Amino acid sequence: VGCIDCHGPVGAKSIQHDKELVMPDRAKCGTCHVGEFAEAESEKEQEWPQKQWGKGHPSHAVDWEATVELATWAAMPEREIAQGCDMCHYNQNKCDGCHTRHTFSAAEARKPEACATCHNGVDHNEFENFMLSKHGTVYQTHQQKWNFEAPLKDALTKGGYTAPTCQYCHFEANGEFSHNLVKKVRWAFNPQTAIADNLNHPWFEGRKDAWVQTCSNCHSPGFAKAYLTAADKGTMAGIKVEQGAKQVVEGLYKDGLLTGQKTNR
């Protein structure tokens, strides 16, 4: 692979740098990595049974669209702050968020730190949650002995993993690994009553079963199901607290008592 393969038109042998040089997007990567591109794009086909989210949302495949179509993003006068959103919401357009250019290492992309580029912070602290979990502790203390060059499907047998990474669990669904990371999505970053009230729907039950299958690569199915059920109940308890707080805020708004309603912030 040479510079022209990514920065020039498909099949080009030479280019005029001042006219034809391009920054490659995800579709450009797909001209060679056809299977991976198709898998990633298939996230756009996800549909929620009760329309809790729009088609394809939330996913890497529409994360740029999800940002720029928000009125909040479009109306923000401090464009340098809006640009902060763009620093993560770009996976729809390119692949080097996980496979850093110009090495584009698959081994790098198999490590939790690759996910940490975006999945961190108070609003979505998945990386911190993982690293402070037992899985994360095992990763941090044992990873020197693991072979990240091994494909994810061989992570346990040939890679020597003694605990799962983010990628091992989220790239797998029903025994197959792919770049579609939403095949098992259930709570989807935004626990809400519309999800909690429908967890017994076949769509959600099927995805929970898929998670049990994933966890059963290391744990017993009974343990996995019990743990996931406990997580669901804990999330639903949190939603009740959130809904109670929301009613308080709505009451304050109705009475005109929130900061900024009658005076400048």
Secondary structure, 3 states (H helix, E strand, C coil): CCHHHHHCCCCCCCCCHHHHCCCCCHHHHHCCCHHHHHHHHHHHHCCCCCCCCCCCCCCHHHHHHHHHCCHHHHHCCCHHHHHHHHCCCCCCCCCCCCCCCCCCCHHHHCCHHHHHCCCCCCCCCHHHHHHHCHHHHHHHHHHHHCCCCCCHHHCCCCCCCCCCCHHHHHCEECCEECCCCCCCCCCCCCCCHHHHCCCCCHHHHHHHHHHHHHHCCCCCHHHHHHHHHHHHHHHHHHHHHHHHHHHHHHHHHHCCCCCCCCCCC
